[in-house]
Every structure is written in C-alpha cells, then in structure tokens.
Amino acid sequence: MTLIATLLGLLFPACGQSGTAGVAPAPAGYLAHLERPSSPNSALAAPAGFTPGPDLVLAPYPIPAAALAADLRAVALAAPRVYQLSASADGLEMQFVARSAVANFPDLIVARISSLGEGESSLVLYSHSLYGHSDFGVNRRRLREWLAALDQRLPPAPTRPKGQ
C-alpha cells in the first residue's frame, strides 16, 4: 500500500485497507431495487428495459447462466487490483472490489446473472465509487473493459452453410 493510501485511510477508512477489507457488501436484492446516485460516479450495464435505464445496453448472452457466471468471475479477477467480495450460493450474484492504483480508493461492482432458458442468460453489472463525487469515467471504462473481455470468452457464433 502506498503512503498516500495510508494517509487517506485516516479520512476514508477503506482506503487504508487492502483487498476487500473495509468494504461492506451490498444487501441481497440490491440490483432489484437499485437507485443511482445523482453524482457521476457509477455505471450500469443491463438489458434493455432495466430500471433504472442502463448506460450500456446488453443483449442476451448465448450461454447458460452458470457458464456466464464463471466467465465473468474469471474476467473480473484477471483485472488488476480486483478482489471478490461475495457470491450467492448459486454463484449467479457476485460482488467485487476494485481498488485504484495510487490512492487505493475502493469501487464496488455488483453482478447478477439470470437464466433466460435454453442456453441463454442475461447480465446486470453495476460499478460505483464508494468515495467521491466524480470517478472521471473509471466505472464506465471498467464495465466496457470487462464486457469486451467477456465477449472474447464467448463461443463463436454458429455459421450457416453457404447457399442457405
């Protein structure tokens, strides 16, 4: 931990911690009752029609919910300074803490995956800063990066034979 993070920990307790320490998980059902802050320090990726309206609209994923959950977990934990905070018993709801490089500021990322039936699933992903008014676009960038990495893990789309 940097000296800056240690000093900031005097004002912002979670900055003086490492990993998930000092960060409380969001309550169960958090995304079902999500209220976005008026400050520009969060980002939401979700299917069309989700309330509140998402910043990034996600199409259904062509894989089962359990596979999407495993891929998302792998993507999240491959990112620098990201730690898993919690997961539901079925593994379809997860929470992660991402810490900034210099000041160790924590952001909370909450994910919920739902089965849509026959090998298809949906994802809601919400990232927000625990401290500060603005995040300078960090949360939205994080979601874009995670979603791009997730797309890279998807199986290739089936191709139709020529002439059909």
C-alpha positions in Angstrom: 0.0 0.0 0.0 1.3 3.5 -0.8 1.9 6.3 1.7 -0.9 8.2 0.0 -3.3 5.4 0.6 -2.2 5.1 4.3 -2.7 8.8 4.8 -6.1 8.8 3.0 -7.1 5.9 5.3 -7.2 8.5 8.1 -10.1 10.3 6.3 -11.6 7.4 4.2 -11.2 4.2 6.3 -11.5 1.8 3.4 -8.5 3.4 1.6 -6.3 2.3 4.5 -7.3 -1.3 4.0 -6.3 -3.9 1.3 -8.3 -6.3 -0.8 -12.0 -6.4 0.3 -11.2 -5.2 3.9 -13.2 -2.2 4.9 -15.9 -2.7 2.2 -19.3 -3.9 3.2 -21.2 -6.0 0.6 -24.4 -4.6 -0.9 -27.5 -6.2 0.6 -29.3 -9.1 -1.1 -31.6 -8.0 -3.9 -29.6 -4.7 -4.3 -29.9 -4.6 -8.1 -33.6 -5.2 -8.0 -34.1 -2.0 -6.0 -31.2 0.0 -7.5 -31.3 3.7 -7.1 -28.5 5.5 -8.9 -26.8 8.5 -7.2 -27.1 11.9 -8.8 -23.3 12.1 -8.8 -21.4 10.9 -11.9 -19.5 8.1 -10.1 -21.3 5.0 -11.3 -22.0 3.0 -14.4 -24.7 0.4 -15.2 -24.8 -2.3 -17.9 -28.1 -4.1 -18.2 -30.6 -5.5 -20.7 -32.9 -3.0 -22.5 -35.9 -2.2 -20.3 -34.0 -2.5 -17.0 -34.9 0.2 -14.4 -33.1 2.5 -13.9 -32.0 2.9 -17.5 -28.5 1.4 -18.2 -25.6 3.3 -19.6 -24.7 0.3 -21.6 -27.5 -1.9 -23.0 -26.6 -5.6 -23.1 -28.1 -8.3 -25.4 -28.7 -11.8 -24.1 -25.6 -14.0 -23.8 -25.8 -17.3 -25.8 -24.5 -19.4 -23.0 -26.1 -20.9 -19.8 -26.2 -18.7 -16.7 -23.6 -20.8 -14.8 -21.1 -20.6 -17.7 -21.6 -16.8 -17.9 -21.1 -16.5 -14.2 -17.8 -18.5 -14.4 -16.6 -16.4 -17.3 -17.5 -13.1 -15.6 -15.7 -14.2 -12.4 -12.6 -15.1 -14.4 -12.7 -11.7 -16.3 -13.1 -9.8 -13.0 -10.4 -11.5 -11.2 -8.0 -11.1 -14.1 -8.3 -7.3 -13.8 -5.6 -5.6 -11.7 -6.4 -4.9 -8.0 -9.9 -6.6 -8.2 -11.0 -8.9 -5.4 -14.1 -11.0 -4.9 -16.2 -9.7 -2.0 -19.1 -12.2 -2.1 -21.1 -14.6 -4.1 -24.5 -16.1 -3.7 -24.9 -19.9 -3.1 -25.8 -20.5 -6.8 -22.9 -18.2 -7.9 -25.2 -16.1 -10.1 -24.9 -13.0 -7.9 -21.3 -11.7 -7.2 -19.7 -8.6 -5.8 -16.2 -7.4 -6.4 -14.0 -4.6 -5.0 -11.7 -2.8 -7.4 -9.0 -0.5 -5.9 -7.3 2.4 -7.6 -3.6 2.1 -8.2 -2.2 5.1 -6.2 -4.8 6.1 -3.6 -6.4 2.6 -3.1 -9.9 4.0 -3.4 -12.4 1.2 -3.5 -15.2 0.8 -6.0 -17.9 -1.8 -5.6 -19.0 -3.9 -8.6 -22.2 -5.9 -8.3 -23.3 -8.5 -10.8 -26.5 -10.5 -11.3 -26.9 -13.2 -13.9 -30.2 -14.7 -14.8 -31.1 -17.7 -16.9 -33.3 -17.0 -19.9 -33.9 -20.6 -20.7 -32.2 -22.9 -23.3 -28.6 -21.9 -23.1 -29.2 -18.2 -22.9 -28.7 -15.8 -20.0 -28.7 -12.1 -19.1 -26.3 -9.9 -17.1 -26.7 -6.8 -14.9 -23.4 -5.2 -13.9 -23.2 -2.1 -11.7 -20.0 -0.4 -10.7 -19.8 2.6 -8.4 -17.3 4.5 -6.4 -17.6 4.4 -2.6 -15.9 7.8 -2.1 -16.0 11.0 -4.1 -18.4 12.8 -6.4 -16.9 12.1 -9.8 -15.0 9.0 -11.0 -13.6 10.6 -14.2 -15.3 7.8 -16.2 -13.4 5.0 -14.4 -16.5 2.9 -13.7 -17.9 3.1 -17.2 -14.4 2.2 -18.6 -14.2 -0.8 -16.3 -17.5 -2.1 -17.4 -16.6 -1.7 -21.1 -13.3 -3.5 -20.5 -14.9 -6.3 -18.6 -17.7 -6.7 -21.2 -15.1 -6.7 -24.0 -13.1 -9.4 -22.2 -16.3 -11.4 -21.6 -17.2 -11.2 -25.3 -13.7 -12.7 -26.1 -14.6 -15.7 -24.0 -17.9 -16.4 -25.7 -18.0 -19.3 -28.1 -18.0 -18.3 -31.8 -21.4 -17.7 -33.3 -22.6 -20.7 -35.4 -22.1 -20.2 -39.2 -24.7 -21.1 -41.7 -23.6 -23.3 -44.6 -23.3 -21.5 -48.0 -26.4 -21.4 -50.1 -28.9 -21.2 -47.3 
